[in-house]
Amino acid sequence: MPSGRFDKFFKSLQDRVFTPMEDPKMPLAQHLEELRVRLTRAVVILAIVFACSFYFSVQIMDVVRIPLQNAFVFVKFSDKYTLDGIVKSGNLGQLVTWLSTGQVVMKWEPTSLQKVPFVFLSPAEAIWNNVKASMVFAVFVVMPYLLWETWVFSAPGLLAHERRFVLPFVIISSVAFYVGLLFCYFVVLPFALNFLVQYGIDSGFVPQLSIAAFVGFMLWFLLVFGLMFELPLAITLLARLGWVDAVMLRRYWKWALVGSFAIAAILTPTPDPFNQSIMAVPMYAFYELGIVGARFFGKKKPAPEVAPAASTATAAAGNR
């Protein structure tokens, strides 16, 4: 029943939106002219948003520092049980009692790294990182418009059923990318940054973070986790096209696990196993989620034609 409703929705979307796009074939020069107009429009809008972002670059850099200066922490809900006390005592019974109360609460609070200084090591490092952060922020803001321009330009060259399939894919992939950015910004980065910097402080070192290294670390993690959240959708798409199936993906789960840690070791900007693990574990979890998507939405294999083969064998036996 839900599948029928989705089919009706996409059919009405095709009749109202896609059918008017079915223009006669345009010559190459007209296609190039349309591409030039759309690229110019996209660049102008991106430049305007970038200029506005650079004007507020100081505020944007304050936002960039938030994952270091704030994090989700467990709130103490009673005088008898605290997370630190349970961890230090190693009492499993206390942990079970705490979890059974259903009062495990996390709160976004300032950390002890509020006053860690940021330094720049070259004359142009500060302004260049403001430019880089402003440009990335502008791209994130303008991304829906860029995808819309790409869609409108490429839609006339697609068949009706291809357009009906591509539009939901573009929407879902965009939402997944932004969800990955938010997850990395509010969960992964605060945990990773506070652990790594606090470990250095506990080891007797004085933290002075280069703004270039810090911004590069953050942007790389954001990009990787944004793309990582696309993995289940990509696996489901491959299964829908018939290139893979859930059985094959399940068969190679060990290779996927090893590959997750190998890819994380390459992508993480630091060589420590901690950052490798916080990237590899979610990556493999999304692989498992992709197997679920492949099982439910993968291309169905046609049933083997047993009846014709049986009738042929019967006829051959009768001729004897």
Secondary structure, 3 states (H helix, E strand, C coil): CHHHHHHHHHHHHHHHHHHHHCCCCCCHHHHHHHHHHHHHHHHHHHHHHHHHHHHCHHHHHHHHHHHHHEEEEECCCCCCCCHHHHHHHCCHHHHHHHHHCCCCCEEEEECCCCCCCEECCCCCHHHHHHHHHHHHHHHHHHHHHHHHHHHHHHHHHCCHHHHHHHHHHHHHHHHHHHHHHHHHHHHHHHHHHHHHHHHHHHCCCCCCEEHHHHHHHHHHHHHHHHHHCCHHHHHHHHHHCCCCCHHHHHHCHHHHHHHHHHHHHHHCCCCCHHHHHHHHHHHHHHHHHHHHHHHHHCCCCCCCCHHHHHHHHHHHHHHC
